[in-house]
Amino acid sequence: MNITIIAGARPNFMKIAPIIAAIQEKKAQGFNMNYRLVHTGQHYDKNLSDTFFTELNIPFPDINLEVKSGTQAEQTAAIMIGFEKELQQNPCDLVMVVGDVTSTMACTIVAKKAGIDVAHVEAGIRSGDMNMPEEINRIVTDSLTDYYFTTSSYANENLENLGISKSKVFFVGNVMIDTLLKNLPRLEKPQIWNDLKLEEKKYMVMTLHRPSNVDEEKQLKNLIQQIVDLGKDYPIIFPVHPRTKKLLEGLDLNFKNLHYVEPLGYLHFNYLVKNAFAMLTDSGGITEETTVMNVPCITLRDSTERPETCAIGTNVLVGNDTAKIKAAFTNLLSGNWKQGQTPELWDGKAANRITDCLVKIYSL
């Protein structure tokens, strides 16, 4: 069988790496399983895309559609136009999409209109927040998907509630954790560690990029001010997403314990996270990694599509509610943070389960 795998944004690369390795393993075992890797170019900053292929030992894409930036509609349209041409020139048996970015939804629509099966890795997750573009991407993708590969019992329940046949749902675990566990021994100390004389568990890491946090200047300024004040005894390392950087340029947000750095590669960033006292973020994927690495995580969102990171893991939702943020810091600084556990099947073998399923589905 021929599989076309879609990667569009930074989180996608972490998810496709173990899948490609598992396909290569199946091929080496004599199974007729081939792949073609399509990079839509949705993320085009070098630190957000290209370095991941090198760091995670992913073969460079067979094609880059180079859609780059634009409004939601412009980007979606550009991906669909580019991917339609790609499928016409390179037909396949299955299009595999991962996660919930614009590329996930756009390529799913194109594939289904071309009469091609779609497999969605990380299917069924929901935040319930329709203000998130990702939530719309999830809903559209899952309404068209043929095979659903899920990360948790919560995702399974969501799909069951939608009336999806259980025969199409495969609980395989979390491919992002496959990548994390494989690369833990390879994590690299970034230059910022030496520059700031950082010490293990004596600093925090922060990432912000959600529109609800960064699109309104006053909101962003107040949020950062509160975090800096509460965490005043700790250096706070802030790798700045390109989207956030533009907004910060006009604000006077210079604090002694807040350190802006360029976006970091996978191995450098996760070295910082693994050794941090705490993580402050509005990213969903990072909450999965902190759960597995047992790092306290304060999530600056009102909802999450990964409830297992709160129910089982180290994550707590605070939104941008000042009282909740203060309460979370109080627990953190007093040593009363909850002990997390690793969710079921987050064991580094999810990608192998996916290819095992494909062997059975397509009778290879």
N, C-alpha and C positions, 0 to 999 in steps of 0.2 A: 504494500500500500504506500501511497505517497501522501505525506502530511505537510501542509503549509502552516508554519508557526508564525504568529504575529507578535512583534514587540514594538511598543510605541513610546513608552516612558520608563523612567528609572526603575520603578517597582517591577515592571515586566521582565527586565533583564535578570533579576534575581530569581524569578519564577521559571523562566525558560531554561536557565543553565542546567539544572538537574534533569529536566525533561529531555534535553538534547543528549545528555550523557546516557540516560536510560535507553533512548532510541538507538544510539550507537552501540550500546551493550547488546541490545536485542539483535541488531544487524550482525554483530560479531558472532552471535550464537546461531546464525543461519536463518533468522526470520527476515522475510521480505518487507522490511520497514524502512522507508526513506523519508527524509525531511528536507524542506526548503525554508529558509529563514527570511522573513520579510520584516524589515525595520521601516516603520512608517515615517520616521523622522519627527514625530510629535514633540519629543524632547531633542533639542539640537545643541544645547550647551555641552561642550566636550566632557566636563566633569559630571554631567548628568547622563551621559550615554556612552560615548566611545570608550572611555576608560574601563567601563564595566566588561566589555568583551575581552579585553586583555586580562583584567584582574580575575575574572571568573572562568577563564579558559573556554570562552564561548567562541566558536568559529565566527568570523565576521559575516554579516548578512549577505545573502545572495543578491539582494537589492535593497536600496534605501529610497523610499518614495519621496523623501525630503519635503514633507508638507510644511514644516516649521510652524510659526505662530499665526494667530488670527483669532477671530471670534469663534465661539463654539460652532456656529453654523459654517463659517468659512473653513475651519479645520476639518469638520466632519465631511463636508463636501469634497475637499481636496483629497482626503484619505479614500473616500469612496470612488472617486474618479481614478485615482492612481491604482487602487487595488483591483478594480474591475479590469483594467488593462493587464495587470499582472496575472490575474486568473485566466484571462483569455489566452495569454501567451504561455502560461505554465499551469495547465489543469491539474487538479489533485483529487484525492478521494475524501480528504478531511481537512477542514480549516480548524486549527486549534488556537483559541484566544484565551488570554489569561487576565485576571483582575477585572478592573472596572473603569479603565480610562476611555477617552473618546475613540481611540483606535479599536478597542475591544468591541464596542457597539457598532461602529461604522463597518468594520470588516465582517462582522456577523451578518449584517443586512445584505452586504454585497454577496457573500457566499450563499446565503439562502436563496437570493433571487437568481443565482446561477445554478441552483439545484444541487448544491454541495453540502454534505453533512458538516455540522459544527459541533465541536467539543469545547465546553467552557470550563476552564480550570479556575477554581475558587468560585464556583457557582453557588447561588442561594443566599449569599450574605446580604443583609439589609440593615440600614440604619433607621428607616422610617422618616428620614428628613428629605423631603422633596426639594429643598433649596440647594441640596448638593447635586451638582451635575453628575457625579459618580452614581448616585442612587438611580437616576434616570437611565444611565448606561446599563446598570445591573438589571433593571426591570425589562428593558428592551431586549438585551442579550438573552436573558433567561426565558423570555417569551418565544424565542426562535430556536434555541439550542436543541440539539438532538441528544447529546450525552453530557451529563452534569457530574463533574468531579468536585467533591465537597471537602471542606476542611474541618467541619464540626457538626455536632448533633443539632445545633441551632440552625445551620444552613439546611440540613436535611428536613427539619420541621417546616421551615419556610417554604421549601419546594413542595412538600406534601400538602401544605395548606393551599397551595396554588393549583393543586390537582395534578401535579406532575407524576407520571407513573413511576413507581419505585424501581421498575426494571431499567429505567434510564438514569437513575441516580447511583453514583458510586462514591462511597465514603472512603477517601484515600489518605487523608491527612493534609499536611501543609507543605507545599513545595518550597516556599520561602524559607521554612525552617530546615529543609534539606540543604539548601545553600548555606545557611548560617552554620549548621553543625559541621558541614564539610570544611568550612573555611575558618572555624575558630582557631585551629593551630597556626593558620597563616596570617592572622591579623597583624597589622603593622603599626608601630608607633608613629603618629604624624609629627611633623616638625613643630606644630604648636605645643606639643607636650614639653619639649625642651625649652622652647622660647618662653613659655610661661611658668616653667618649673612645676608642672602639674604633678600631683601625687594621687595614688590610687584611692578612690572613694572620698576625695577631698575637693571635688568640683562637680558642677552640673553641666548637662548639655541641653540645649534648647533648639527646636526647629519650629518655624511657623510659616504657613503658606496658605491656609484656608481663607477664602474671601471674607468669611464672618469675623476673622481676626485681623486681617491685614488691609482690607480695602478702605477702611475708614480711619483717617489719621488720628483723630482723638482717641478712638477705641484702642488702636495699636499702641499709642503713646502711654495711655493709662495702664494697659496690660503689662507692658514691659517695665514701667515704673514700679508697679506693685511687685512683680517677680524679683526685680533687682533689689528692692527694699527688703523683702522677706528672706531672700537668699544672700544677704549682704556679707556673710562670713565665708561664702564660697565663690570662687571664680565661676562665671557662667559662660560657656563656650557656645557661640551662636553661628553655626554655618548658615550663611544667608542665601536662600533661594533667589534666583534672578527676579522673580515676581516681587518678592519682599524688598529686595535691594532698591528697586526703583522708588518704592514708597518711603523707605527710610532716608533717602538722600535729602529730602526736604525737612526732616525732623531733627531736632537737636537732642539726640538720644545717646549721649556719651557719659558712661558711668565707669567708675574705677573697676568694678568687678564684672563688667560685661565686655566680652571680647568677640568682635565680629571676625569671622574667617570666611574664606571662599568655600564653595561647596566641596565636600571631600569625597574621595573615592570610597568604594565599599569597604576595603580592608582598613583604611584609616578611620573612617567614621565609626565602624563597629568596634574598633579598638577603644575609641573614646567612650562609647556607650557601655561596653562591657566593664570598664573600670570606673565608671561614674558613680557618684553618690546617688544621683537621681537623674531622670530624664523628664524634660518638659516638652510637650509636643502637641500638634494637632493632626499628626499623621496616624493612619490606621495601622499600616504595616509595622511601624516602629514599636507599637504596643505589643505586637506578636513577638518581636525579637527580645524586648525587655522582659517579657513573661518567661521566655526560655532561659535568658541569662540571669534571671532573678534580680533585676534592677528595678527599684521603685519608679513608677511612671505616673506622672500627672498629665492627664489629657485635657487640653483646653478646647473641649467640644462638649455640646449638650447631649450628643447621642453617639453611638458607635455601631458599626456593622460587625464588630468582633466582640460580642458580649462575653465570650469565654475568657477574654483577657481581664475582664473585671470580676466575673464570677469565680474563676479558677486562678487567674494570673495575678500580676503585680500592679495592674492598672486601676486608676480611679478617675472618673469623669468629673470635671469641675466647670466646664464651659468657660465663660469669661465672667462668672459670678465672683465678685470680690470676697464674699464671705466663704464660699466653698474653697477658693484658692487659699485663703488664709488658714482654713481648717486643715486642708491637706498639708500645708507646710508645717503646721503645728504638730501633726502626727509624724511627719517625716523627720523633723528636727529633734523630736523627743524620743526617737527610736521606736515608735509604736506602729511602724508601717506593717501591713499585713504580709504574711508569708504566702508566696505564690506556689502553684504547682503547674506542671506541664500538661496541657490538654492531651486527650487521647489521640494516638497516631501521629503526634508531632515528634517523630522519631528518626527523621532523616531518610525514610523509605517511601515517601509519597509518590515520587516520580516513577519508581519501579512498579508501584501498584497501578499507576496509570497505564504504563505500557503493557502490563499483564492483562489489564482490562481490554485494551485495544486488540491484543492477540486473540482474545476470546470473541470480541464483538465482530471482528473481521475474519475470523476463522483462519488465521495465518499459520 
